[in-house]
Amino acid sequence: MTPGTDRIESEQTMSSSDVGTRKPSVLLVYYTYTQQALKVAEAMAETFRERGCSVNLAKIEFTDKRWAERFTRLPIKLRKIVGMLPPQMRNATGEIEIPAEAREGDYDLVCIGSPTWFFKPSIPIRSYLQSEEAGRILDGKPFAIYVVARRYWSINMKAVKKLATKRGGEYVDNLHFVYAGRQIRSLLALFNYFTHAENREKYLGIRIPPTNLQPGYEEQAKDFATKLADRLQHSTPVAEGASSAVAG
């Protein structure tokens, strides 16, 4: 044995264990007004981190002078909510602020959190997905979608899928969350929340269910993240040089 052999073998062993498999990176990009999409993102992020992923949360800020002010607080006058119907029906876009994490980054998975405004993606999410920044993030990358909706979620989901695919993303999976109650009572419950910024038992004398995310949403979100993390573990490439280090 030549001098220094023990030291060289030790360094080779460290290289084998240190290089290993690259930690998967995940971006959770979302918009939220009532904080429901954020709650889902936080639950998913917790599971991704437990599974060894590097996670960034990025909230799109709505800054358009035509509409942004009304979404800075709760309660809100119902006429201001209804006033968003015309721009939503024409698929309008507006000014937004995109955080650095959602402008640049080489992610292994992008999760898009899309609240539902009048059946469709919100203006901030639509605006982001049509931006050059989204193209840089999504091009050639797998993406998943979660939608938060009072009741009807599929139009929102399909629109996000179409927009993200157009930006070069590769669709993986989706999950949706709906509020409690049938059509009329769930709508009244949401009106109540906008008007009073809290859940109440009645609105206009009619008994209503609680609005927003239902109990059990965290478990759903974490199960979804687990499923996506399983996929990442099978698809994340081994870091450069790891194969030769292990083999040697």
Disulfide bonds with the S-S distance in Angstrom:
none
